[in-house]
Structure formats: structure tokens, C-alpha cells
Amino acid sequence: MVEKSFQLFPEAASSIAGQVDALYAYMVLISAFFSLLIAFLVVFFAVKYRKKNDEIPKPVDEHSVGGMVLEIVWSIIPLGLSMIMFVWGASIFFTESRPPADAMEIYVTGKQWMWKIQHNEGAREINELHVPVNRDIRLTLTSEDVIHDFSVPAFRTKTDVLPGRYTTEWFRPTKVGAYHIFCMEYCGTKHSGMIGTVYVMNQGDYDTWLGAGSGEGSMAEQGESLFNQLGCGTCHPSALNKQNGRCPNLNGLFGTTVILKDGSKIRADESYIRESVLYPQAKIVAGYDDIMPTFKGLVTEDGLLKLVEYVKSIGPTNGTETSAPPAPTQTSSSPQTPARPAGAANAGPR
């Protein structure tokens, strides 16, 4: 990307950038117009109605038609202008907060003071993000320590990255080039050094770059390996172990609505899977006992992302399912907990 000597705004390099800039320009122009108008009127009225010798001003009739009209006008006009800002801003917010269903998924983990990035295909990066041009990109973000904020000014995107939670951000890059990544939330002494670069590439160049990956397999494959290492199949039926287990079946789980023991319902998304691995007693599925041990402290954030991707890979991708996997008709009255943890990628069913 060629650096320019002076830029009033960052380069607009995403599909949403033009909408954000237009709203910003509208708000600046409205603010400037009324600031100048009010400043002019203050000076004008101060001069026009300055006190002259012993002149006594005429009393103002508060109930006159003219006064009523004036009050209505100066109330309605600001309200209308503010509502335009609200509706326009809400429209952009809803667009930015709803990633397209077919968006390419990439995982980002913030850590003092770097960005760790994992592609579904297995490629991993530090403080760099390679993406193809004219493709919808969905980032799933989390933090290993404190609150960070992933921002790409050229894309007009900015999202808090929180410990213990997943947040999402999406964009559609429209220009090939290199664009800055910043952490926009003060996160410690080296906050200013938590920067990186997004490289937007032509599809052919991106495919070549992606083909030169680490060779460790896709995230789903790595998640499956971790799933087996932790002995999760001992209790959970999955892609390889289709026998009934003591915990719910993970096949087709992701994107469905799960019925919990207390009668409530929850959607099996990334956050639900993560919580169920770390806090298995938080949401127990109807028809199952509370037998799963916690994996908090045993699985890293990177490992959790791999387990999440594995569970997603053996389930529907369109999120249209609305029923939970069937529960067994009977559960053991005194189940014996396995000697080693069993159920790391349980996607929440207990």
C-alpha cells in the first residue's frame, strides 16, 4: 500500500467503510452548522439587544402564538436531526453485527501484547492476518488475559476482545493492500506496541499463501485429535464413536437449540461450547446427569478454539436446526466418573 503524505481519513478499504464515513460526515456537518449558527446568533443578539442608556425592554408574552411556534420549531428540528443519526447509525450497527452466513471464519486471540490468529485450514499467524479480497471474513475473538480491542481503521471495524467470552467482527475487504491492526483498549504498559497488519490478497495469491501452511492439519482435525487425547469419546458419542454414551451426542449439535434440565433453552453456539468445557455444571442438558469434570486450566484458549471448530465440523453449518440431540431414555443412577477427564469438546451437553 502506497503511503500518502496526508490523509484526512484512513483509506476506505471495506464494503462498510463508505457508509460509516457518510454518517460521520453528516454528524460533523450538522455539528459544525449549528455551532457556527449559535455563535453567530450569540454575537448578533448581544449587539442588537444591548442595553441603551436607561431603556427598559418590553415584556415578552410567554403565551403568544409566535413564542409557542418558536419553541415547537427549536424542539422538533433537533429531534428530527437526532432521529436521522439514530436510525442511520442503528442500520450500520445491525449490518456490522450480523456476519453473512457464508463468511470465511478466522479465529483471533488477544494476549499481552500480540494477536494470535488461526485459520480453519490450519495456518497460524502472529500480528498478521492474510485474507482474500472481496470475500466476507468473520472473526471470532477472545482474550487470554485482559480486555483488548481489535480495530482495523481502513475497514472501519472495532470490536472489544474479552477474556472468557467470544465476540465477533466481520468485514469485506475491497482493495488489495496492507492495512494496520491496532488494539484500541488500553491493556498494559506495552499497549501501543500491540499492532499488526492485515494483508488483503488476490484469491490466487491467497491460495498460494494458504497452501504453504504448517502442515499440522485443519483446526477441526487438530480439535479432533485433542478431543481424543482428552478422552472425550468415553462419554460423548461423536463422529468416530457413534455408540450411546453417558453424555449427549455431539453429532449435529452446533447451531441447534438445546433443552436444559431446568426447562430453559439455549442455542449451541461457540460461547455455549466454551462454557460447557470449562464450566460443565452451568448448563446441564435435560435427561443427563451432572458427571462431567471441568477442564478449566487443562485446555488453553487455542485448544478451546480447536475443540469448538471440531464440534462445528460434525454439525450443521446453517444453524437451522431447532431441536437438541435426543437424550437416552434412562441414565445411570450412580455413574462412575472416568479416571481421566472425559468430554473436553462436549459443546455443553451434560
Buried (B, 14 or more C-beta within 10 A) or exposed (E): BEEEEEEEEBBBBBBBBEBBBEBEEBBEEBEEEEEEEEEEEEEEEEEEEEEEEEEEEEEEEEEEEEEEEEEEEEEEEEEEBEEBEEEBBEEBEEEBEEBEEEBBBBBBBBBBBBBBBBBBBBBBBEBEBBBBBEBBBBBBBBBBEBBBBBBBBBBBBBBBBBEEBBBBBBBBBBBBBEBBBBBBBEBEEEBEEBBBBBBBBEEEBBEEBBEEBEEEBBBBBBBBBBBBEBBBBBBBBBBEBEEEBBBBBBBBBBBBEBBBBEEEEBBBBBBBBBBBBBBBEEBBBBBBBEBBBBBEEEBEBBBBBBBBBBBBBBBEEEBEBEEBBEBBEEEEEEBEEBEEBBBBBBBBBB
